[in-house]
Amino acid sequence: MPKPAEGGLHGLTVTEDCPGLFCGGTIDNRPRHSKRPQPARDLRPTGPQRLFVHVGRWATTSGLYEIREGMQVSGETVLVAKSGGVTRLTLNRPDKLNAFTTGMHAELRAALEAAGSDGQCRAVVLTGAGRAFCAGQDLAETRPAGDGVVPDGGSRLEQWYNPLVRLITTLEKPVIAAVNGIAAGAGANVALACDLVFAARSASFLQAFTRIGLVPDASGTWTLPRLVGPARARGLTMLAEPLPAEKAEAWGLIWKVVDDDKLEAEVAAVAGKLALAPTYALGLTKRAIAQSSTNTLAQQLDLERDLQRLAGASPDAAEGIRAFLEKRPPKFTGRSA
């Protein structure tokens, strides 16, 4: 276990094994009884299977990858596995609490775009390796220059975080976040951008930005007020204190809290259920809910009319109605036509 650094904030333990979050350290917000040594596993591939990612393509030193059913493909920082219509993406920098780097952004974006265009993928799960979901931005990439000037954070958002959030929220397939530990800074807000958020009971959410003199990003200032209201959004972001998963569920910030040892099975069951659902209708539903935040009632009624026409013309709508009348389970294909 890394040696605790001096000066823990708000009763949290600051460790020196990761450059994320603040002061060159990470936040260990697990309950005391669970703070046992948990050596990080290095799951990164070696040799010819190492991935070099160009957005929308998966390539290795031995050629292009075609990700097939039941196959796992490992990038430098993102693991991709497909099974039963579900694509599972695992942020894989466990020794750094899965803090974001430009390399991780590129791999995650490529994996999400591949899932979006894959007709066999009908649900996506996003989680983290080791004891954290994601500690936010790796501050080693934002270290001030010799003159003390911090690299332009706006450019980083424009190039990486904003496209990532847009991709998650517009992907017309359900995206599930399985928050297995601390989700801090942009890591918390990327999780909250997902359609369903499950969290381990020991997990927590931390808007760490003001601890290092920054403002919330990765859609935090948009998402938080809409989920928990402006008062709680201001408290979470200005006080920068961790929110335990159980309270996050009680506040309506996330969908469900699960015992730590049941999180993986619970998420797998829900993802499997969504993989058998009418994917096209789920995507249209996701679009309607997203647009409701800026639409008037009249506009939303018109949108529902238009989307219902699209959904009603799909093979899944015909199958669903037929199965209901025949008193049998439907067999959806997820296709729009």
DRENDRENLO-238415 format. One record per residue: x, z, y of N, C-alpha, C, O in turn; residue in one letter. Coordinates in steps of 0.02 Angstrom, whole numbers, plus 50000, padded with zeros to 5 digits. Each point is the difference from the previous one (the first is absolute). Example, Ala and Ser with C-alpha at 12.3 -4.5 7.8 and 13.67 -1.06 7.14 Angstrom:
% residues 2
506605039049716499555000050059500455000050060500525003349999A;499304993150054500425000350059499615003750055500255000850055S;
This chain:
% residues 337
500435000049940499575000050060500445000050062500485003850003M;499384992150047500424999850059499985006750036499515003649997P;501034998050036500045006250037499554999650061500044995250038K;499535010049973499574999850059500415000050064500505003550006P;499284992550042500334999950064499725005550044499475002749987A;500904998950064499775005250046499434997350042499954994050014E;499615010650008499514998250049499384996549974499804994950028G;499895007649917499384997149977499465000750051499985004950037G;499574990249967499475000050050499345002249969499824997849946L;499825006650089499335002249979500005002649928499524998849963H;501005004650017500025002949934500154995149945499955001849941G;500244992050075500154995049950500755000249985500405002150041L;499774995749900500704999749980500274993150018499724994949979T;500835004950057500314993850018500594998949954500445004349995V;499584990049971500554998649954500404994150025499774996150040T;500845003349934500464995150028500064993649958500474996250009E;499065002749944500084994449954499684993650025500014995149963D;499725004850097499664993950023500044999550076499935005150034C;500174989049994500054999150072499334998950033499994998050059P;499465003349908499344998650029499735005750041500285005549999G;499204993250037499595004950036500315002750063499784998350054L;500735006149941500275002950061500675003149984500145001949943F;500284998750108500645003749996500414998249938500385004149976C;499544989849999500394997949943499805003349935500384999849952G;499045003450045499805003549939499314998149978499694995550029G;500075007749918499324998849976499625006549999500295005450009T;499064994149981499585005949999499765001249930499694995749969I;500445010150005499775001949933499425004950010500115005950013D;499284991649982499415004050014499635002049937499415001750002N;500944998149941499675002149938499905007550000500385003650032R;499114998849931499935007249993500625003049969500374996649964P;499765009850050500615003249976500074999649924500554999049975R;498895001749989500055000149927500214993349972500234999649943H;499704995050097500174993449974500684997650025500214994449985S;500145009850054500654997950027500565001249949500475003850013K;499454993049931500525000349949500424993650004499764995050025R;500845005249951500424994050003499664994149966499785000649943P;500174993950092499704993949973500484994250014499914996550050Q;500585002549907500494994850013499674993250006499574998249960P;500634998150091499714993350012500264995249948500595000149982A;498964995649994500204994849953500134993650039499604997950041R;500974999149945500154993650032499734994549955500294998449948D;499144998750073499674995049960500204992950019499714995249976L;500775004250069500174993450024500344995949945500405002749961R;499454990950036500294995849948500734998350015500235000850056P;500124996949894500684997850008500084993149970499564997749964T;500994999150050500154993749968499544994450022499765000050057G;500114995249899499644993950020499275001250015499684995550027P;500045010449957499285001050014499885002450071499435001050020Q;501105000150018499915002250069499634994750040500154994149996R;499355008250042499584995250036500254998750071500225004550035L;499754989249985500104998250069499344997150024499784994949974F;499915008450075499314998450017499954995950063500285001850052V;499374992649943499784996250058499255000850002499674999749948H;500055001450111499295001550005499584995049962500044994050011V;499555008649943499564995849961500324997449936499654997049959G;500995004050029500344997649940500405005749970500265004350035R;499804995649899500435004849965500564996049967499864995649960W;500765005850058500564996349973500565004649977500115005250030A;500234992949917500575003749975500604995449998499954994050014T;500615008949968500604995949994499934994849946500384995249998T;499135005749957499904995249946499394995550010499814996349955S;499905004050105499444995550014499385003750024500025006050010G;499434990349998499385002950024499655004049945500034998149941L;499655007450079499625004049953499274998050001499724998850053Y;499985000849890499274999749993499795006649969500185001549943E;499455002550095499825006749976499384999349955499464998250023I;500635003349914499464999249952499695006849982500275005250018R;499174994549947499635006049979500465004649961500354997949954E;499645008550064500385005049964500735000150017500395003749969G;499824992350080500704999350017500175004350060499605000550046M;501005002449954500235003850058500604996550031500474998249965Q;499505000850100500554996850036500275005050050499615003150037V;501044997849965500315004950043500384996850056500454995949989S;499385005950073500404998050056500505005550015500065004849962G;500294994550093500455005350021499615006550013500215005449980E;499224994050055499655005950023499265000249984499665004850017T;500084990149950499294999849981499954997749927500284994849981V;499365009149978499874998149932499314996949996499535002550031L;500414992149932499364996549992499824999749927500394997549959V;499025005050023499774999749931499284997649999499595002050042A;500254993849909499324997349993499725001749932500344999349949K;499035003150051499675001549937499255000450011499785003550046S;499844993149912499275000650003499694998250066499505003050020G;500784992150016499724998050064500225004450058499784998950057G;500665005949931500245004650052500744998750012500394999749954V;499794999550110500704999550019500215006650030499715002350050T;500805000849921500245006550023500664999150036500484997349972R;499555004950091500604999550041500275007050012499655004350025L;500974996749957500315006650007500594999750048500494996549987T;499465007150069500565000550046500565003849964499895005549975L;500704991650023500515002649954500665001650035500524997049985N;499465007850060500605003150027499925007649993500015003550050R;499924999049889499845007149991500515004750029499825005550022P;500814992549980500525004350028499945000550076500295004550030D;499344991050001499875000150072499275001250015499764998350054K;499885004549899499285001350007499624993550019499505000250035L;500764994249940499684993550009499914998050073499514996850018N;500975005350023499984998150071500074992550007500364996749962A;499295000550088500004992850010500664997450028500295003050045F;499934991449927500554996150027499744992850009499464998449976T;500934997450057499784993150007499954996649932499564995949988T;500905005949966499964997249933499375001949963499694995949967G;500115010550040499385002149967499404996550031499544998049964M;500465001250101499454996450033499944992949972499454997749984H;501114998850011499984993149976499744999649929499594995749985A;500645008949972499774999949931499275001949994499634997049961E;500155008050077499315002249996499534994550026499474998849971L;500734998150083499574994650027499954994349950499464997349989R;501105000849981499994994649950499565001849941499634995849975A;500425010550003499605002149942499265000050016499594998049959A;500225004250101499305000150020499734992950007499434998649980L;500974997050049499774993050008499934996749932499544996149989E;500925005549965499944997349932499375002549966499664996249966A;500185010350043499405002849971499384996850030499514998749964A;500505000050101499434996950032499854993049975499424998049997G;501104998349986499914993149977499944999449924499894994549975S;500185010949990499975000149927499285000849977499695005250010D;500044989649959499315000349977499885005149945499435002249990G;501104999949975499935005049948500005007150027499785004649966Q;500474996250095500025006750031499345001450035499784996150042C;499915009449940499355001750030500005006850033499495002150029R;501075001549967500085006450036500745001450005500404998049958A;499785005650096500705001650013500075007650008499585003150032V;500944999849938500165007150008500675000550034500484996749980V;499565007450072500635001350035500185007349993499605004350017L;501004997149958500225007049990500755000450013500324995150018T;499965010949972500715001150011500335002849938499685003549961G;500964995050031500385002849945500265006950018500155001450058A;499905003049893500285006650012499495004750031499414999749985G;500825004750059499585005450026499684998550067499705004550030R;500364989449994499704998250065499634993449994500164995849958A;499355003450086499684993550008500444995750045500264994949979F;499835007350083500444996550046500145004550060499545002850029C;501094997949988500205004450055500024996450068500275002750048A;499444991349955500004996450063500624995750008500314998049951G;499875000750111500574995750014500665003549983500095005950015Q;500374990449954500675002549989500374999950066500154994750027D;499985011250000500295000450067500734997750002500274999150055L;500035000049888500684997250000500004993050030500514997850026A;498934998749970499954993250028499845000250075500014994850033E;499835011049993499815000550071500485004650037499835002450055T;500754998949917500485004450031500194997450069500154994050008R;499855010450044500194997750068500704997150001500445002249963P;499664992850079500664996950008500475004950036499805005550019A;500824992349991500495004350032499805002150070500205005450023G;499404990550011499775001850067499385004349999499725001650053D;500065000449887499425004449994499334996550001499485003249996G;500524990150009499384996250003499734998949929500374997649956V;499005004150033499684999049935499794992749994499734997150048V;500394999749894499774993049991499264999350014499615004749990P;500194989550034499314998750020499525001149942499974996149953D;499645009450052499525001649948499414995249999499694998849948G;500154998450110499444995350004500134993749959499554997449968G;501075000350033500174994149960499935001449926499774995749962S;500435010350017499935001849929499265000149980499834997749945R;499755005050098499295000149984499734992849997499634998449954L;500554997550094499744993250002500224996049939499624995949974E;500995005250004500274996149945499795002549932499904996149954Q;500035010650038499905002749933499365004049991499594998349958W;500325007050081499445004549987499324996950015499545000649960Y;500414996050097499354997150018499784994749949499425000049980N;501014995450000499794995349948499825003449934499564997649964P;500795007950019499845003549938499305002950002499624999349953L;500215004150102499335002950006499474994650001499485000749968V;500654993850067499524994550001499904997249930499444998349981R;501105001249982499954997249933499595004549954499584997649963L;500545008950040499635004749957499254999950018499574999949956I;500295000150109499305000750021499614993549995499385000249999T;500964994149997499644993649994500034997249930499674994949986T;500725008049970500024997649931499315000849969499735005549999L;499974989049977499315000449978499965002249927499634997249959E;500765007950027499995003549936500105007450016500335001750049K;499385002849911500095007250015500725002249992500334998249951P;499915005850097500675002849998499945007649997499705003050044V;500574999949904499975007349990500675003050015500514997649975I;499515007750065500615003850011499985006149954499525003950001A;500994997049959500085005949957500565004250031500594998849987A;499215006050054500495004050038500235005749956499655005049992V;500954994349981500265004649951500415005750030500235004449963N;499874995650102500405005250033499944999250075499484997850025G;501045004250011499974999550073499904992850023500324995449975I;499235003750072499894993650034500085001650074499575003250031A;500974994449998500175002050068500104994050045500194994649977A;499675006450087500104994750049499644993649981499415000249982G;500944994250021499714993649982499785000049927499544996349982A;500805007649976499805000549930499295002649992499624997649958G;500205007450083499325002649998499504994850024499474999249970A;500704997250083499524995350028499924993749958499474996949999N;501065001149966499944994449953499535002149943499584996049978V;500495010149998499545002549948499284999950025499554997949964A;500345004550097499335000450027499704993250016499394999450009L;501034995549994499744993150010499704997249936499654994950003A;500495008249941499734997649936499265001549994499735004250037C;499934992549917499285000749994499785006649970499525003150024D;500834999249925499865006449969500655003949997500514997349978L;499485009050044500605004049998499885006049954499585004350014V;500804995949932500015005749955500655003950014500524996950012F;499455009749986500595003950013500085005649949499505003049979A;501114998250001500145005849957499865006350040500075000150061A;499735005149905499825006250034500585002950040499895003250052R;500724995749926500585002750036500244995450056500465001750036S;499224992549972500204995250051499795002450070499585004550007A;500714992450043499805001550069500134993950043500384995549982S;499305004550077500054994450047500275002750066499765005150025F;500744991650002500345002550059500104994550051500334995049985L;499395005950074500134995550056500625002550037499945003750049Q;500644994349927500645003150022500284997150064500535002250023A;499144993050007500294996050054500245004150060500564998950023F;499035005750002500195003750060500595004749988500305002450047T;499864998949890500595004249985500644996550021500515003350012R;499484990249993500594996250020499874996150064500354995150014I;499155006950024499884997050065499684993249998500084996050047G;499545002449900499674993649994499255000949998499755005649997L;499894988850004499275000249996499794997549931500374996249969V;499055005750007499764997649935499944992449999499814996950050P;500355000249893499944992749993499734998349931499725004349966D;500374989550013499744997649935499255001249995499755001649946A;499904997750110499275000550007499755007250005499395001049999S;501055003950005499785007050001499535001650057499515003649990G;500634993850070499575001750057499324996549996499545001850037T;500404993249920499364996749989499625003249943499405001150004W;500965000449942499685002549939499785007350007499445001649982T;501005002650043499855007250000499365001850039499585003649973L;500334994050089499395001850036499374997749965499485003350003P;500564991149962499414997349965499845003949937499435000249978R;501085002749991499895003749939499835007450012499565002849967L;500785000350081499915007250009499795001950070499905005950014V;500024989350031499795001450068500595001050047500555001649977G;499354997650089500545000450048500335006950003500615000550008P;499005004949986500285006750006500515001349945500565002350013A;499254996449926500465001149944500584995050002500565001749981R;499304992250041500544995150006500535002450049500604999349987A;499185003550070500485002650048500395005949971500605000550010R;499055003949954500355005749970500524997949949500555002550000G;499264992749957500474997749948500614996750030500565001149977L;499354995050076500564996150027500415004050051500614999250002T;499075005050037500385003750052500355006249971500565001650021M;499135001849932500315005949970500484998149944500465003749984L;499434990549986500444997449947500105005249945500565001349978A;498885001550000500025004849944499714996749938499554995850005E;500705005949936499764996849939499285001949984499795005750010P;499844989549966499315001149980499974999849924500124994849970L;499725010949997499975000049927499464995249974499514998750035P;500604998849906499544995049972499295002649996499534996350014A;500385009949967499325002749993499635000050067499414998550003E;500955003250050499684999950066499884992850022499504998550033K;500964997049950499904993050017499364997349967499634996250031A;500245005949907499384997949967499405003150034499504996650011E;500545009850006499445003450033499844996950068499424999850020A;501094997850015499904996950065499754992849995499794997150051W;500235000049891499804993049992500564995150014499884994150010G;500745008449991500574995650012500164995849939500224994350007L;499675008449933500144996549938499405000449954499525003650014I;500504992549932499444999749954499975006049953499475003049992W;501104998749976499965005049948500675003449987500534996850003K;499455009749984500595003949978499965000949925499465001449973V;501104997949993500045000549928500585004749982500514999950033V;499405004049915500565004149976500604995549987499934994349978D;500665008250037500614996049997500074996449933500164994049998D;499725009649948500114997049934499454995349979500054996949947D;499435002450093499444995449984499974994150048499584995649991K;500865004350059499954994750051500084993149970499604995650014L;500915003449946500134993349973499424997649957499794994250006E;499945010149951499454998049957499374998650040499644995249986A;500235008850065499404999050041500044993450038499514996250000E;501055002550030500084993750037499974994049953499704994950017V;500605005749925499984994549951499284998549979499814994249993A;499795011149997499314999049980499594996650055499624995449987A;500485006750075499634997050056500234992850012499594995650012V;501065003249984500254993250009499744995549944499824994250013A;500155008449926499724996049945499274998450011499774994649983G;499865010250044499294998850015499934994650053499574995549994K;500845004850059499964995050053500224993149975499764994950024L;500695005049927500234993649972499454996449962500054994049988A;499445009749992499434997049965499404998750046499494997349979L;500595004650084499464999350049499994992950029500474996149988A;499015002250050499974993450032500484999750059499825001850056P;500794995949933500545000250049499814996650065500155002450055T;499524991949940499804996350061499545004250043500085000350061Y;499435002949908499545004350038500365006150029499845002150056A;500655000649908500395005650027500384997850062500035003750049L;500274990449948500374997550058499554998950060500205001650056G;499204995749933499544999050055499765006850028499905000750060L;500005004149896499815006750022500545003150043499865003050052T;500764996349927500585002550038500014996850069500145003350050K;499734990149953500004996550064499445002650045500115001050060R;499305000149912499445002450040500135006850029499865001250059A;500415003449902500145006750024500534999950054499955003750049I;500564992149943500534999550050499734997550067500195002650052A;499374992549946499744997250062499485004350033499854999150059Q;499875005749904499485004350028500255004350057499615002250043S;501054999149959500275004550052499994996950069500035003550050S;499934989949953499984996650066499354996250011499884997850056T;499715001449894499374996450007499455004450029499995006149991N;499544990750045499385003350017499555000049937500164996649951T;499295007150051499545000049944499754992949987499954997849942L;499884998750111499744993149992500534995549968499844996049956A;500775004750066500544996049970500115001749927500144995649959Q;499805010850026500125002149931499444997549954500124998149943Q;499275002050082499444997349961500104992649985499874997749945L;500374998750106500134992949989500574999049950499974995449958D;500545008850046500564999449953499775001549929500194996449953L;499405008850038499745001549934499594994149972500054998449940E;499564998550102499624994149979500464994549975499894997149947R;500635001550092500454994549983500405001649936500094995649958D;500155010550036500395001849941499565000449938500224998549945L;499155003650064499555000249942499864993049974499924999049940Q;500064996250105499914993049977500594997949957499924996749948R;500685005250074500604998249961500005003549932500134996949949L;499745009650053500005003849937499464997649953500114999349940A;499294999350088499444997949958500114993349966499694998549949G;500764997450079500134993449971500565000349948500184994949971A;500105011050017500565000649953499765000649928499435002249988S;500994996049963499815000849930499885007349981499595001449957P;500755003250076499925007149983499315002650020499725004249966D;500004993250089499335002150020499494997749948499565003749981A;500514990149997499554997549949500075004049935499505001749968A;501114999850013500125003949939499745007150007499715002849953E;500395000350106499775006850010499245000649995499755004649968G;499894990850063499275000149998499764998649929499535003249975I;500784991949993499814998349931500125006049953499575001549958R;501005001850049500155005749957499525005750012499815003549953A;500004997550110499525005450016499334998749966499715004549970F;500054989350035499354998349970500035000249924499505001549967L;501084997050006500085000149927500215006849973500115000949940E;499965003850105500195006949982500655000349959500025002949946K;500494994050082500665000049968500545000750055499864998650058R;500745003549924500535000550049500204993050025500044995449960P;500095003850105500214993450025500734998649982500395004649989P;499774989050008500684997849988500224995950060499924993950001K;500365009650048500204996650062500674996549992500445002349964F;499634992250071500644996349999500415001250062500604998750001T;499075003750052500365001150063500074993850042500275000450056G;499494993949921500094993650036499454999050053499455002749994R;500724993450056499514998550053499564994149982499454999250026S;500814996649928499614994049981500204998049929499734995149974A;
